[in-house]
Structure formats: structure tokens, C-alpha cells
Amino acid sequence: MKNKFLTFLMTFRGVIFIFLMIISNQSYSQNKPLFEQGKSLYKVEKYQEAITSWMKILDHEKHSSELYFNLGNAHYKLNNIGPSIYYFEKALLLAPNDRDIKNNLSFAENAKVDAIDPLPKTIFYKWYHAISDLLTFDGWAYTSVFMVIVFVVCFLVYYFSYSEIIKRFFFVSSTISIFSLGMALSMAFSTYEDAINNNPAIIFAESTDVREAPNLRSEISFMLHEGTKVQILERDVDWGLVEIANGKEGWIPLTDLKEL
């Protein structure tokens, strides 16, 4: 009876796997023609039609850096600065080291109205981000696990070895690995906290008034324009408290921006 039940579970799991593979292949076969159609339309300068084609892929909840990159290019050609920066930023999240995305994003940012000088960064801030940006949160987590394995192996070899030279070498190696483990764990927690607190958005309205309080009766502090990147710090119903690169803060309607 037990063997029959296990056989049933294995068969059921196999059926589910095959079913998911079929759905995945169907989704891919549906999206690839849409993507190629969008590329063909883009080449003949039918940018809005290309966007429409590519947006149908997003409706299927399929995402890729190439898709976002092409959407950013098409919007840039139509002088839609906000959407172009938004999609380049989305592409950069999936492919942070892609030079083409970075170059086109800089072109789009040069076309926006707001020129905001960021706050000066401390040496510690630059040092921290130079290291933390080497890997994602997942990357630091995997590195931590790897360093645990290295430490255990080095310590076991050190403990059971009879050779003085080998013991000395693996003692130093285990010391270095435990130090590296501590650093990787620290970076994993730090990058995770950064990811949790990071809530960027792009201004989509042509212009929006940034107010001192979340209501239309409050004083206007300053104005932002399409394409400017902000950080959402807090929400109050239909309003968001945002911060810009120079440290200024204020409230704007959430309908005037789009979160990344």
C-alpha cells in the first residue's frame, strides 16, 4: 500500500512538472513573435506600435532586461522622458553591469528638466558601496555559505593533520575564511536592509508640486518634472513623502509617479 502511494506521488509530481513545462513553452512561443514584431516595428520607426507589441509581453508577466531596454529606447524616440528613464532603470535592475543600458539611461537623463546635484558622499559610503555592489544580496548569502564550508574543511584538516607545516597553513586559511565569512554575512545583511529600504520611483507627470504636507492646501516647497528619480520614504493614503538626490523632501500625489 505504501509503495503504491509513493508511486502515485512520483507520477503526480511528474505530471505537474510536464504541465508546467508545457505552459512555459506556450508562453515563450506566444511572447517571442510579439518581441520580434516589436523589433520590426521599431526598425521602421513605428515606435508607438512597437511599444504596444512589447507591452503585451509584460501583460503576460514576462520580464527581461532586453525587453525593458527596447521599451526605454522606443519611449526615448517618442520624447517620453519619464517612461524612457523608467524602463532603462528597470532594465538596469536586471542587468546592472550592462554598458548599453547605462549609456542610454544617461542620454535620457540629460533630456530631463531637473538638474539635481546629489549630496557629497563620504569616503566610508564610497568604500561600502564599492564592496557591496560587487554582489547582490543573494550573491553575498551564497558567499557566506561557501565560506562556512571552506572554514569547516580548513579547520578539520588543521585539527587532524600531524604535519606542522600543514597545520600552520590550514590554521591561517581557517582564520582568513572565518574573517571572510564575517564580512560576507555583514554584507548580506546590509545589502538586504538596503534592498528593503530602497523604494525608488520615477516622476511621470509633466510637472508636480512638492508640498510640505499631504494635502493641496499646504505650502509648495519646490517643483519636480518628468523623469526625475525619487525615493519614497512614507505613504499617506494618496500621497507619498519623497526625497530627491540633494536631500530635499516633500509630499506629492502617488499618481504623479511610478515605482520601479
RAQUI-V15743 format. One line per field, one symbol per residue. phi: phi as a letter, one per 40 degrees, with the letter a starting at -180 (. if undefined). A space follows every 50 residues. Layout:
phi = ???
//
This chain:
phi = .cccccccccccccccccccccccccccccccccccccccccccgccccc cdccccccccgbbaccccccccccccccgccdcccdccccccccbcbccc ccccccccccccccbbccccccccccccccccccbcdccccccccccccc cccccccccccbccccccccccccccccccccccccccccccccccccbc abcbcdaaccbcacaccccccabbbdgccbbccabafcbbcbbbccgcbi bbccccbbcc
//
